Amino acid sequence: MLEKVIHTAPVQQVSTGSPKVSAVIITYNEEHILNKTLSQLWWCDEIIIIDSGSTDKTVEICKQFGCKIFTRTFNGYGEQKKYGVSNAKNDWILCLDADEVLSGPLIEEINTELSKNEMIFAGFEIPRTLVYVNKPFRYGKEANDLIIRLFNRNKGGWDGSIVHEKMILKGKLGKLSKHIFHYSYFSYAQHLNKINEYSSLGATKLLQKNKYKSRLIVTLAIPFNFFKYYILHRNFLNGFHGLAWAILSTLSHFLKYAKLYELKKNKDS
């Protein structure tokens, strides 16, 4: 597995009086969003980038922001993030996806809370708002999804899951009120590409854990999942974009199990 430091430079940190924070981001061809993401990390003591061999301007942009960049062959989201955290020099870690952008008020809130509560919490939940094809969702689960992105690595960290990795912490969780904006899907075509990638990884994860569902259950789950994403998650309030999100999210769930059947068939043959 290739692990190589290809660039290192100091980040211009502004003193805030709070504990130093290391930002950790994994990347692959993120030039469309990285300027926006990295420009909101000026207050961090360092920015660690784990790149999986980008072919666009990702690495060049990271160098402009003074990031410490590693290249590493991709072997799952959990392992990439764990590797990034292992190369950070500070205990407090802000581990972001490349398409997650901190709001200005959130930056202020993080530094205020860390100054007051450095030793109280193991980590912090942060509300995240989906920006879907240039539309910020105002309603429902995707408008206010709580995620752990800021944590003390002495209290835990990421599991090693290939996809849908989880944060495992021992200790009390704080809860921030200001938002991260998630620019994960900038076009419907790109959303479909991500569905293809994540459903393949998800099917592999299910196969490894020997988790199966019957074809009947997966088929019957189609209307239920659409009802969940569109009605229960209140995406009907987000207009056409909310409808598209519900349809494609339902497709992603179905495709994961269709690919699982394919993998199992190939394994057994």
Steps between C-alpha positions, in 0.01 A plus 500: 500500500642838398543744787703807417527859618504716190475847647517667835476865594381690806141618523465866591307463825333791674518474877158440653591406857343155459686165475676438171300302245622281214271484198500166314350455152512210255488598133465370147435746214342771714604813308138613461457564875841504673556876487173553684577228757861594573435874520292434814784319676729802547467467878629141518856429614557261207311341211572136422400378152485129411472487122421186300675599179302798374539580130353851513628809685424366848863471613591836348218671691601330824857624457372856460335471843814366667363153567706199600420254221533122496422270209360163595330228300130501586396202713174626649374825649548391860862393453587815304363721777672297772829541315445874475432530872814299577709764322351796689705661776214632717249319720198689369409390148260659253445219250304626200394361166648707217155634412410621851535875559494663842285808547656808656281481812600134546869592503434749779289249692765225475773721642274631774389152607849351491629783716230430759462124477828350379506230769123444535404352163640218291360661187228718356197436281455764232185562292558457126293652221492332159558726198354289220562608139560856629188502719540506882234280655296702749282223639523145627778267603750611236469862610606427857682166504717460812849362437820468704785684331691650794648264759788431737695207358597388850132412550455293181478540124380350174427133450657330200188456287548508125198731468252672736774514761402585857652703779548303822566714807512435873371798691245775495394659170444871470259646246570812294225712345663655192520315171728319259387526137525176302565558127506131419288501183549779247315327214264209452759323286755528779244368749448195280877447486515510879210256526693261280814534716331480840266216406799293386686569824185438703441165329859397575454597865179293525671203338789520747254502790289224343187717517229415250134582438261309280414642161138529612591717799728720287226540240234586760743748657495719188171680579579504873839663443351760268235575765776532760722733297218710355235514775658399832817699431277788378675543169166574335548846652821547299320510164624325187848459648351318796313267267816426301692434821235253622488313167877467466545407866246222450688385190827493696354269764358262237818498292715410800308176550482423128880522491521285813309220322742533210805480728363198684424322173854561376643386834299176500564412137 
